[in-house]
Amino acid sequence: MADRHERIEYLDELKGLAAFLVVLGHLVTAKQEYRGIYNFIYSFHMPLFMFVSGVTAVLSFRRQVFSERGQLSSEARFGGKWNYLARRFLNIMVPYLSWCILLPVISSLLHGGGVNWQEEFESMFVTNTAYWFLPTLYGLIVSYMLYVIIADFVRRKMGKGCEEGSDSLPGKGFWKWKEGLAVQLFAWCVTAALFLILYLLTEYQLFRDMIGYMIPFSLAVLYTENGWVKGLFHKKEMIILCVFCYAALFPQFDFDHASVGTSLRRMLLGMYMIVVLLYLFVDRKLPGVLQKMFTFWGKYTLLIYILHTVMMGWCKPLEGMVTSRVLVFVWYCLLSGIICSLCCIVGMSLSHVPVVRILCLGKGNRR
């Protein structure tokens, strides 16, 4: 149990870092003098968030199933997935829908004019441009449940039984790792193929976003379900290799050059950086002040992702306070931290009102 709590702590820290980088990335967007920093941030910050969300998805699903059934039987996994999807819908999609309706109304009241609801609903349900990461994240959680179903089905057909579980489950045996990995990879390939078919049939943007971020998300599931994969991530040789590969590939990366090659480079760069960050945050540990700061932001990432653009608008007059290029970037870092903290303070305030907490934070922003 202690290890599980330790995992949650570093997950909050990594989520806080990802949220901070989102704000900083938006502050330096379109500023040519910070082009390298912009590309650096966008090379890994969203793959990092999706990876952390994948680890959290596995841990929270297991925690729910164990608490409800006491053991990870096939019946528990198949029955628990519907409750899990419902809870995650409350955690992610209810706040998403609430803020998508609430913010345009608030904006119209403050600035006058009406709300073009047709445009708003199109951005929510067609183009997936309104806080795209939240429906994409929920879609990936749905894909994880589909992966669980497929993997359990294959194991039963192979005569292994779901009850054997994986090597990271306490008190459970694990059949040969090659066999286990083959089932897991097969399940993810089938899952990805199904969503690819859905995208080809519908050309729905959400499915396209899901397919791209299924790479870090599925890798996070493999990382969490297999002790040997986790160990591989934390080997010094792997960390050195990832640093070298990132340094070699990064000069070829331009986030604004939209192409399939750019997307693939981003996912590769994201994976390399994730290995390095796991080493820094888990093996080396951050100073106490940074740990507390990132953990604080990590508890309210949903509000940071949604409200930071509003906060940036309020803080716009502060951007010109410093003129030196180096000092401006330092100021942008401080301003990003201030914006993240303000969003968290809003989250803490909203959490005291039960109905508002459910609608705007997703049941108190619990996992």
Secondary structure, 3 states (H helix, E strand, C coil): CHHHHHHHHHHHHHHHHHHHHHHHHHHHCCCHHHHHHHHHHHCCHHHHHHHHHHHHHHHHHHHHHHHHHCCCCHHHHHHHHHHHHHHHHHHHHHHHHHHHHHHHHHHHHHHCCCCCHHHHHHHHHCCCCCCCHHHHHHHHHHHHHHHHHHHHHHHHHCCCCHHHCCCCCCCCCCCCHHHHHHHHHHHHHHHHHHHHHHHHHHCCHHHHHHHHHHHHHHHHHHHHHCHHHHHHHCCHHHHHHHHHHHHHHHHHCCCCCCCHHHHHHHHHHHHHHHHHHHHHHHHHCCCHHHHHHHHHHHCCHHHHHHHHHHHHHHCHHHHHHCCCHHHHHHHHHHHHHHHHHHHHHHHHHHCCCHHHHHHHHCCCCCC
